[in-house]
Amino acid sequence: QKLLFIYFSFIHHNISSLVIYIKSKTIIFKYINIYLLHFIPPDDAAQVVMFKEPVRGSFFTLEATRTYDSKDLASIAEFDFLDKDGNPMTALNLTVSGVDSEEEVREDGVAENAIDGQVEAFWLTSSRTLPHWIEFCSPDKVEVHGFRYTPRQTKSTGRICDWKFYVR
């Protein structure tokens, strides 16, 4: 199986063959074969990542490798896959197929909250050891042109800074 991997951090300076356009918190990759990404400093706004070329798969994994706070937790209020026009692909029938951890004791931080359409609910990891990951599954192979990450709205805990994205 072919595995696509995308990763970027502004800490890395070796991006000579990567062109990134940032406008209104939208990041567009000119060369998708560069596997380097970093979310813009934390606030409540959703962040959009659009790929120059679409990716196709059934399993999509977001791995948080660094967060903005020192607690090493990760959280997602909403995660949407986007079509070629940047619109959410609401008919995908996504499920969460795996996660490294989820908070179920102190808060309702179950993984399904990341795709429930409610920004008030969120996925929150229970482990304090990075990296953290969440995997989404579609019953069919789908073509995805990007995604939108909405951070937790009620607190800054777990806001993702550096990440990797896998498609298979």
N, C-alpha and C positions, 0 to 999 in steps of 0.2 A: 504494500500500500504506500502511496505517496503521502508524505507528511510535509505540510507547509508550516513554516515557523517564522514569526515576525517578532522582532524585539527592538526597542530603541531606548536609549537613555541619553539625555543631554550631557551626561558626564563623559560619555565616549566622544572622542574628537575625530575618529577615523570614519568619516562619512562622506568621503570624496565622491562616491558614485551615487549618493542619495540626494534627491532634491525634495524638500518638504515645503509645502505652501501652508502657512498658518494664517487663516482669516476667519474671524468669528469662531474661534476654537475648533475649526475643522482642519484636519491634517490629511493631506493627500500624498500618497507615495508615487513617485515617478517610476521607481524600480522596485517592484515587490520582492525581488530576490535578495534585497538587503534586509537582514533580519534584525533590525535595530528598532522601542517606543517609550515614551514618557508622557504622562498626563500633565497638563499645564497645572501650575500651582493650585492648591486646593481652594475651592469655593463650592457652593451648592449647584453650580451650573452643570448641565450634562455636557459631556465631551464627545465629539464625533470624530471617528477615524474612517476615512474612505480610502479604499485600495485603488490604485491606478488600473489594475486588472482584477476582475472578480475571482473569487476562490470558490471551489466546489467541494463539498463533503457532507458527511452526516454527523460527524462529531467535531465540536468546537470547544477548545479549552483556553481559558484565560488564566494565566499564572501570574500572581503578584509577587515580584521579587524584592520590592522595597515599598514602604509606605511613608507618608508624610509625618506621622507621629512616631514616637519611640516605643509604642506598645507592641509593634509587629503583628497586629491583627489586620485583617482585610475585610472590607465590606463593600457591598453593591446594593444600591436601592433599586435600580432597574438596569437591565442589559437587553438591548434590542439589536437585532440584525437588520441591516438596511439594504434596500434595493438600489438599482442604478441611479435613481433620482434622489436618494437619501431619505426615503420614507421607510418607516418601520415595516417589517415583513410580518404582519400580525397573523397571517394564515399558516405559519410554519408548523404549528402544533409541537413546539419545543418542550422537552422535559429536561430535568437535571439528571444526568446519568452518573455523576460522581462528584465528589468534593473531598478535600483533605480534612476538613472539620467544619462544624457548624455549631453555633451557640444555641442550646435548647433549655438551659437551666436559668441563667440570670435574665435573659431576654429571649424574645421570639426571633432568633436569627437564622432560621432554617434556610437552606439553599433555594428552595422553591420561591421564596420571597423575591429573589432577583429577577424573576420572570412573571410575576403575578399582575403586572400592570399598575401597581400601587406604590408610589414613591415613598409613602409613609412606612411601608414594610421594607425590610432589607435583609440580605444575607450578611451574617457576621461570623467570622471564624471563632472557634473556642480555643484553639492552640495559639500560643505566642511564639511559634517558630516559623520563620519564613523559609522557603516560599510557601504561598498558599495557592490553591487552584480550585477552579470550578469548571465542570465539563457539561456542555449542553448537547443534546442529541435531537436530531430530526429523524422521523421515520423513513424519509427518503433523502437521497442526495439532493442538495439544494445549492444554488449559486448565490453567493453573498458578495455584496459590493462594499460592505463596511459594517461598522457597529457603533452604537451609542452607549456610553457608560455614564450612568447617573450615580454620583456618590451618595452616601448616606446623608440625609437632610437634617436630622435632629442633632447630630454631633459630628465632629471631624474625625472621630476614632475610626481607624481602618481605611482612610482615604488612600487609594492606590497611587503610587508615584511611578515606579518602573514596572514593566510587565512584559510578558511574552504571550503570544497568541498562536495556537496550533490548530490546524485543520486536517482532518483525515476522513 
